[in-house]
Amino acid sequence: MSKMGYIAYLAENNMRDELIEEVGSTRMADGFIQASKQIEKNKESKAYKVLYSLQQENIKEGEKENERRKNI
């Protein structure tokens, strides 16, 4: 399980408190959330299509990690 996938999941779902706990910095957490919004906003742009696709794969992995953590 990639840590980046879980971070992407938290950012995509605007789970700021959990993201701060994961990355250890409010500034970094806010940056991840802002980047996630930027990727989503520009997903149809040629420059962002591959990045959006990769982000979605990371988010799926993050969802699995979130479920795993709930079951511990």
CYANA upper distance limits for C-alpha pairs under 8 A (distance plus 0.5 A):
  1 MET  CA      5 GLY  CA      8.05
  1 MET  CA     61 GLU  CA      7.47
  1 MET  CA     65 GLU  CA      7.41
  2 SER  CA      6 TYR  CA      7.38
  2 SER  CA     61 GLU  CA      7.86
  2 SER  CA     62 GLY  CA      8.25
  3 LYS  CA      7 ILE  CA      6.76
  3 LYS  CA     62 GLY  CA      8.32
  4 MET  CA      8 ALA  CA      6.49
  4 MET  CA     58 ASN  CA      7.40
  4 MET  CA     62 GLY  CA      8.26
  5 GLY  CA      9 TYR  CA      6.68
  5 GLY  CA     57 GLU  CA      8.27
  5 GLY  CA     58 ASN  CA      4.58
  5 GLY  CA     59 ILE  CA      5.93
  5 GLY  CA     60 LYS  CA      7.83
  5 GLY  CA     61 GLU  CA      5.78
  5 GLY  CA     62 GLY  CA      4.87
  6 TYR  CA     10 LEU  CA      6.74
  6 TYR  CA     58 ASN  CA      7.84
  6 TYR  CA     59 ILE  CA      7.31
  6 TYR  CA     61 GLU  CA      7.30
  6 TYR  CA     62 GLY  CA      4.20
  6 TYR  CA     63 GLU  CA      7.49
  6 TYR  CA     65 GLU  CA      6.74
  6 TYR  CA     66 ASN  CA      7.54
  7 ILE  CA     11 ALA  CA      6.63
  7 ILE  CA     19 LEU  CA      7.08
  7 ILE  CA     22 GLU  CA      7.88
  7 ILE  CA     32 PHE  CA      8.41
  7 ILE  CA     62 GLY  CA      7.49
  8 ALA  CA     12 GLU  CA      6.45
  8 ALA  CA     32 PHE  CA      8.05
  8 ALA  CA     36 SER  CA      7.91
  8 ALA  CA     55 GLN  CA      7.48
  8 ALA  CA     58 ASN  CA      6.67
  8 ALA  CA     59 ILE  CA      5.90
  8 ALA  CA     62 GLY  CA      7.20
  9 TYR  CA     13 ASN  CA      6.71
  9 TYR  CA     58 ASN  CA      7.70
  9 TYR  CA     59 ILE  CA      4.99
  9 TYR  CA     60 LYS  CA      7.92
  9 TYR  CA     61 GLU  CA      8.45
  9 TYR  CA     62 GLY  CA      5.42
  9 TYR  CA     63 GLU  CA      6.76
 10 LEU  CA     14 ASN  CA      6.53
 10 LEU  CA     15 MET  CA      5.53
 10 LEU  CA     16 ARG  CA      7.70
 10 LEU  CA     18 GLU  CA      7.53
 10 LEU  CA     19 LEU  CA      6.35
 10 LEU  CA     62 GLY  CA      8.20
 11 ALA  CA     15 MET  CA      6.64
 11 ALA  CA     16 ARG  CA      7.57
 11 ALA  CA     19 LEU  CA      7.40
 11 ALA  CA     29 ALA  CA      8.05
 11 ALA  CA     32 PHE  CA      6.34
 11 ALA  CA     33 ILE  CA      5.03
 11 ALA  CA     36 SER  CA      6.73
 12 GLU  CA     33 ILE  CA      7.15
 12 GLU  CA     36 SER  CA      6.28
 12 GLU  CA     37 LYS  CA      7.83
 12 GLU  CA     59 ILE  CA      7.99
 14 ASN  CA     33 ILE  CA      6.88
 15 MET  CA     19 LEU  CA      6.56
 16 ARG  CA     20 ILE  CA      6.53
 16 ARG  CA     29 ALA  CA      7.09
 16 ARG  CA     30 ASP  CA      7.87
 16 ARG  CA     33 ILE  CA      8.29
 17 ASP  CA     21 GLU  CA      6.82
 18 GLU  CA     22 GLU  CA      6.69
 19 LEU  CA     23 VAL  CA      6.59
 19 LEU  CA     24 GLY  CA      8.45
 19 LEU  CA     29 ALA  CA      6.15
 20 ILE  CA     24 GLY  CA      5.73
 20 ILE  CA     25 SER  CA      5.90
 20 ILE  CA     26 THR  CA      5.91
 20 ILE  CA     28 MET  CA      8.18
 20 ILE  CA     29 ALA  CA      5.85
 21 GLU  CA     25 SER  CA      8.08
 23 VAL  CA     28 MET  CA      7.45
 23 VAL  CA     29 ALA  CA      7.12
 24 GLY  CA     28 MET  CA      8.33
 24 GLY  CA     29 ALA  CA      8.49
 25 SER  CA     29 ALA  CA      6.62
 26 THR  CA     30 ASP  CA      6.53
 27 ARG  CA     31 GLY  CA      6.67
 28 MET  CA     32 PHE  CA      6.79
 29 ALA  CA     33 ILE  CA      6.82
 30 ASP  CA     34 GLN  CA      6.57
 31 GLY  CA     35 ALA  CA      6.53
 32 PHE  CA     36 SER  CA      6.58
 33 ILE  CA     37 LYS  CA      6.81
 34 GLN  CA     38 GLN  CA      6.71
 35 ALA  CA     39 ILE  CA      6.66
 36 SER  CA     40 GLU  CA      6.73
 37 LYS  CA     41 LYS  CA      6.50
 38 GLN  CA     42 ASN  CA      6.69
 39 ILE  CA     43 LYS  CA      6.27
 39 ILE  CA     48 TYR  CA      7.11
 39 ILE  CA     51 LEU  CA      7.82
 39 ILE  CA     52 TYR  CA      6.47
 40 GLU  CA     52 TYR  CA      7.42
 42 ASN  CA     48 TYR  CA      6.61
 43 LYS  CA     48 TYR  CA      5.86
 43 LYS  CA     49 LYS  CA      5.87
 43 LYS  CA     52 TYR  CA      6.15
 44 GLU  CA     48 TYR  CA      7.37
 44 GLU  CA     49 LYS  CA      6.55
 45 SER  CA     49 LYS  CA      6.63
 47 ALA  CA     51 LEU  CA      8.35
 48 TYR  CA     52 TYR  CA      6.34
 49 LYS  CA     53 SER  CA      6.74
 50 VAL  CA     54 LEU  CA      6.72
 51 LEU  CA     55 GLN  CA      6.55
 52 TYR  CA     56 GLN  CA      6.66
 53 SER  CA     57 GLU  CA      6.94
 54 LEU  CA     58 ASN  CA      6.78
 55 GLN  CA     59 ILE  CA      6.64
 56 GLN  CA     60 LYS  CA      6.78
 57 GLU  CA     61 GLU  CA      6.95
 58 ASN  CA     62 GLY  CA      6.60
 59 ILE  CA     63 GLU  CA      6.63
 60 LYS  CA     64 LYS  CA      7.06
 61 GLU  CA     65 GLU  CA      6.86
 62 GLY  CA     66 ASN  CA      6.55
 63 GLU  CA     67 GLU  CA      6.81
 64 LYS  CA     68 ARG  CA      6.68
 65 GLU  CA     69 ARG  CA      6.64
 66 ASN  CA     70 LYS  CA      6.79
 67 GLU  CA     71 ASN  CA      6.91
 68 ARG  CA     72 ILE  CA      7.12
